Amino acid sequence: MVTDLPELRKPIAILCALLNCIVPGFGTLLMACSAEGTISKTQVCIAALQFGLFGIFLSYYWAYLML
């Protein structure tokens, strides 16, 4: 399973985790776009998967990884 997350400042990571629990995939997409350097295509793909029906469970797992 993909678990490589970009380094974020703690307040942004908390915001992304909360958004990911409320709207699955949105926090992951925000995390991918707010990281230093280039946007991770893997993170964007994971966010797209989380927007689906069963993505809520995947989004909770990624929220846990963000913190």
Secondary structure, 3 states (H helix, E strand, C coil): CCCCCCCCCHHHHHHHHHHHHHCCCHHHHHHHHHCCCCCCHHHHHHHHHHCCCCHHHHHHHHHHHHC
